[in-house]
Amino acid sequence: MPAQHGSKRVAHIVLLAVGKIKERGIREAIDDYLSRIGRHIPIDEVEVRDAKEAELAAALEKRLPAASHVVTLEITGKAMTSEGFARWLQARTREGKGKVVFVIGGPAGIPAQILQQAHEKVSLSAMTLPHRLARLLLVEQLYRAGTILRGEPYARL
């Protein structure tokens, strides 16, 4: 994944998620992947408290970084292999905006107002996933994408 070289813009990933991860094992796994990813590309995890749709939409919108490529995680989004996701992520982080924001909904999903602002929809699975597992799966795939792009052995099956 892109890193800072001279005057090039630094790509940045933001995970904007509804709710806090309370299960210790899942939280530890997410933190481990965030740490691994952070060695190669800046990544932030931003959590917002679940609320009614209008309040949640306002809270999410307030935390959407300006000039970012907004990607919502949805069952109906684009499905990709890990290799395809790596190439897709590489293309998005090299584009002019540099910031890719993944929005992960809560139990009621992502508010319509935020869905309308999305540049793309990505699917992690055709199955409905609990938001905490979707977040874990996303960070693992982000890490895997980085290893694929760097040719590291983690990505091998």
C-alpha positions in Angstrom: 0.0 0.0 0.0 1.2 3.5 -0.6 3.5 5.2 1.9 4.9 8.7 2.0 7.6 9.3 -0.5 8.9 12.9 -1.0 5.9 15.1 -1.8 3.4 12.4 -2.6 0.2 12.4 -0.6 0.0 9.8 2.2 -2.9 7.5 1.7 -5.1 7.1 4.8 -7.7 4.7 5.8 -10.5 5.5 8.3 -12.9 2.9 9.8 -16.1 4.8 10.8 -18.2 2.3 12.8 -21.4 2.4 14.7 -21.0 1.0 18.2 -18.1 -0.1 20.4 -16.6 -3.5 20.4 -17.1 -4.9 23.9 -16.0 -8.5 23.5 -12.4 -8.6 24.7 -11.1 -11.3 22.2 -12.6 -9.5 19.2 -11.3 -6.1 20.4 -7.8 -7.6 20.8 -7.9 -9.1 17.3 -9.0 -5.9 15.8 -6.3 -3.9 17.6 -3.7 -6.4 16.5 -4.6 -5.9 12.8 -4.9 -2.2 13.2 -1.3 -2.2 14.6 -0.1 -4.3 11.7 -1.8 -2.1 9.1 -0.5 1.0 10.8 3.1 0.0 10.1 2.5 0.6 6.4 -0.4 3.0 6.1 -2.1 5.4 8.5 -5.4 4.0 9.8 -7.9 5.4 12.3 -10.8 3.7 13.9 -13.6 6.1 14.8 -16.6 4.8 16.8 -19.9 6.5 17.1 -22.7 5.7 19.6 -25.7 3.9 18.1 -28.8 6.1 18.0 -32.0 6.8 16.1 -31.5 7.2 12.3 -31.4 11.0 12.2 -29.1 11.4 15.2 -26.9 8.6 13.9 -26.7 10.1 10.4 -25.6 13.5 11.9 -23.0 11.8 14.1 -21.6 9.8 11.2 -21.6 12.8 8.8 -19.8 15.0 11.4 -17.0 12.4 11.4 -16.7 11.9 7.7 -13.3 13.4 6.7 -13.5 16.1 4.1 -12.2 15.1 0.6 -12.5 11.4 1.3 -13.6 8.4 -0.8 -16.6 7.0 1.2 -17.2 3.3 1.0 -20.2 1.7 2.8 -20.1 -2.0 3.7 -23.3 -3.5 2.4 -24.5 -7.0 1.4 -25.5 -5.5 -2.0 -22.1 -4.0 -2.6 -19.3 -5.1 -4.9 -18.0 -8.6 -3.9 -14.3 -9.2 -4.5 -11.6 -11.8 -3.9 -8.8 -10.9 -1.5 -6.5 -10.2 -4.5 -9.2 -8.1 -6.1 -9.8 -6.2 -3.0 -6.0 -5.5 -2.7 -6.0 -4.1 -6.2 -9.2 -2.1 -5.6 -7.7 -0.6 -2.4 -4.5 0.2 -4.1 -6.4 2.1 -6.8 -8.5 4.0 -4.3 -5.6 5.1 -2.1 -3.7 6.3 -5.1 -6.5 8.5 -6.4 -6.6 12.2 -5.7 -8.5 12.1 -2.4 -6.0 9.8 -0.7 -8.4 9.0 2.2 -10.6 6.0 2.0 -13.4 5.8 4.7 -15.1 2.5 5.3 -18.5 3.0 7.0 -19.8 0.1 9.1 -23.3 0.3 10.3 -24.8 -0.9 13.5 -27.8 -3.2 14.1 -30.1 -1.1 12.0 -27.6 -0.7 9.2 -26.3 2.6 7.7 -28.6 5.6 7.7 -30.0 6.5 4.2 -28.4 10.0 4.4 -24.9 8.3 4.6 -25.7 5.7 2.0 -26.5 8.6 -0.4 -23.0 10.1 0.2 -21.2 6.9 -0.5 -19.0 6.8 -3.6 -19.0 3.0 -3.6 -20.5 0.0 -1.8 -18.4 -3.1 -0.9 -19.7 -6.4 0.3 -17.6 -8.5 2.7 -20.1 -11.4 2.3 -23.5 -12.2 0.9 -24.4 -13.2 4.4 -25.5 -10.7 7.1 -22.7 -10.2 9.6 -22.8 -8.8 13.1 -21.1 -5.4 13.0 -18.4 -6.5 15.3 -17.5 -9.4 13.1 -17.7 -7.3 9.9 -15.2 -4.9 11.5 -12.8 -7.8 12.3 -13.2 -9.2 8.8 -12.5 -5.8 7.3 -9.3 -5.1 9.2 -8.0 -8.6 8.4 -8.7 -8.1 4.7 -7.1 -4.7 4.8 -4.0 -6.3 6.4 -4.1 -9.1 3.9 -4.4 -6.6 1.0 -1.2 -4.9 2.2 0.6 -8.2 2.3 -0.6 -9.1 -1.2 0.6 -5.7 -2.6 4.0 -6.1 -0.9 4.3 -9.7 -1.9 4.6 -11.0 1.7 3.9 -14.6 2.6 0.9 -14.0 4.8 -1.3 -13.6 1.8 -0.5 -17.1 0.4 -3.1 -19.8 0.8 
